């Protein structure tokens, strides 16, 4: 353990495999016609000290969260991933206030892929760190 690690609290970095997994899943969602994704982004959640792959999908409102996760599971079967990546996927409604705030900032942007947000406040929510794929 290096001295830097002893001094500061451990913050999990977003890894290249995570970024690739997010991109692959995002592209899978864009390619399939049954599970729309309005937004896909990694969000660092300080409470848990973990990154979560947030997917804003109208399926949450249409069929409820449990069924939306079941539908997503059918798609992720074909997506190379390890279980730790899959259990960090979090589905939210595009009507969620946090997502609405993101849309108000980024919804008109042609492409947000690869954009990082850190130490930012959006719609009253403080964002420690985020990695965006798509917001629309």
C-alpha positions as CSV (number, residue, x, y, z in Angstrom):
1,X,0.0,0.0,0.0
2,X,1.5,3.3,-1.1
3,X,1.5,6.4,1.1
4,X,-1.0,8.1,-1.1
5,X,-3.5,5.3,-0.5
6,X,-3.1,5.6,3.2
7,X,-3.6,9.3,3.3
8,X,-6.7,9.6,1.0
9,X,-9.9,7.6,1.0
10,X,-9.9,5.0,-1.6
11,X,-12.0,6.1,-4.6
12,X,-12.7,3.5,-7.2
13,X,-11.5,4.6,-10.6
14,X,-13.7,3.9,-13.7
15,X,-11.7,1.3,-15.5
16,X,-11.2,0.8,-19.2
17,X,-13.1,-2.5,-19.2
18,X,-16.0,-0.7,-17.5
19,X,-16.0,2.0,-20.1
20,X,-15.9,-0.6,-22.9
21,X,-18.7,-2.6,-21.2
22,X,-20.8,0.5,-21.0
23,X,-20.2,1.4,-24.6
24,X,-20.9,-2.2,-25.8
25,X,-24.2,-2.3,-23.8
26,X,-25.2,1.2,-25.0
27,X,-24.6,0.1,-28.7
28,X,-26.6,-3.1,-28.1
29,X,-29.5,-1.0,-26.7
30,X,-29.3,1.3,-29.7
31,X,-29.3,-1.6,-32.1
32,X,-32.2,-3.5,-30.6
33,X,-35.7,-2.2,-31.3
34,X,-37.4,-3.4,-28.1
35,X,-35.6,-1.7,-25.2
36,X,-35.2,2.0,-25.8
37,X,-32.5,3.9,-23.9
38,X,-32.8,7.6,-23.7
39,X,-29.6,8.0,-21.7
40,X,-26.7,5.9,-20.7
41,X,-23.9,7.0,-18.3
42,X,-21.6,5.8,-15.6
43,X,-22.2,7.7,-12.3
44,X,-20.0,7.6,-9.3
45,X,-22.0,7.3,-6.1
46,X,-20.1,8.5,-3.1
47,X,-22.4,6.8,-0.6
48,X,-21.5,3.4,-2.0
49,X,-18.1,4.3,-3.3
50,X,-19.1,2.6,-6.6
51,X,-19.7,3.4,-10.2
52,X,-23.2,2.6,-11.5
53,X,-24.2,2.4,-15.1
54,X,-27.4,4.4,-15.2
55,X,-29.7,3.6,-18.1
56,X,-32.7,5.9,-18.5
57,X,-35.4,3.9,-20.3
58,X,-39.2,4.4,-20.7
59,X,-39.6,0.7,-20.1
60,X,-39.3,1.4,-16.3
61,X,-42.6,3.4,-16.6
62,X,-44.2,1.1,-19.1
63,X,-43.7,-2.3,-17.4
64,X,-42.2,-1.4,-14.0
65,X,-38.6,-1.7,-12.8
66,X,-38.7,-5.5,-12.1
67,X,-39.9,-6.3,-15.6
68,X,-37.6,-3.8,-17.2
69,X,-34.6,-5.5,-15.5
70,X,-35.9,-8.8,-16.9
71,X,-36.1,-7.4,-20.4
72,X,-32.6,-5.9,-20.1
73,X,-31.3,-9.3,-18.9
74,X,-32.3,-10.8,-22.2
75,X,-30.2,-8.2,-24.0
76,X,-27.2,-8.5,-21.7
77,X,-27.0,-12.2,-22.3
78,X,-25.4,-11.3,-25.6
79,X,-23.2,-8.6,-24.1
80,X,-19.7,-9.7,-22.9
81,X,-19.6,-8.6,-19.3
82,X,-18.7,-9.9,-15.9
83,X,-21.2,-10.2,-13.1
84,X,-19.8,-7.2,-11.2
85,X,-20.5,-5.0,-14.2
86,X,-24.0,-6.3,-14.6
87,X,-25.1,-5.8,-11.0
88,X,-23.9,-2.2,-11.2
89,X,-26.5,-1.5,-14.0
90,X,-29.3,0.7,-12.6
91,X,-32.4,1.5,-14.6
92,X,-34.2,4.7,-14.0
93,X,-37.2,6.4,-15.6
94,X,-36.4,9.2,-18.1
95,X,-38.9,11.2,-15.9
96,X,-36.6,10.9,-12.9
97,X,-35.7,14.5,-11.7
98,X,-32.0,13.8,-11.9
99,X,-32.3,12.6,-15.5
100,X,-34.6,15.5,-16.4
101,X,-31.9,17.9,-15.1
102,X,-29.2,16.1,-17.2
103,X,-31.4,16.4,-20.2
104,X,-31.9,20.1,-19.7
105,X,-28.1,20.6,-19.8
106,X,-27.1,18.0,-22.4
107,X,-30.3,17.1,-24.3
108,X,-29.5,19.4,-27.3
109,X,-25.8,18.4,-27.5
110,X,-25.1,16.5,-30.7
111,X,-22.8,14.0,-28.9
112,X,-21.8,13.6,-25.3
113,X,-20.0,10.3,-25.7
114,X,-16.9,10.3,-23.5
115,X,-17.7,13.5,-21.7
116,X,-16.7,13.5,-18.0
117,X,-18.4,15.5,-15.3
118,X,-16.8,16.0,-12.0
119,X,-17.5,18.1,-9.0
120,X,-20.6,19.5,-10.8
121,X,-24.1,20.3,-9.6
122,X,-26.9,19.6,-11.9
123,X,-30.5,20.1,-10.9
124,X,-29.6,20.1,-7.2
125,X,-27.8,16.9,-7.5
126,X,-24.0,16.9,-6.8
127,X,-22.0,14.8,-9.2
128,X,-18.7,13.6,-8.0
129,X,-17.8,12.0,-11.3
130,X,-19.7,10.8,-14.4
131,X,-18.9,9.4,-17.8
132,X,-21.5,10.0,-20.4
133,X,-22.5,8.0,-23.5
134,X,-25.8,9.5,-24.5
135,X,-28.3,11.9,-23.1
136,X,-31.5,12.6,-25.1
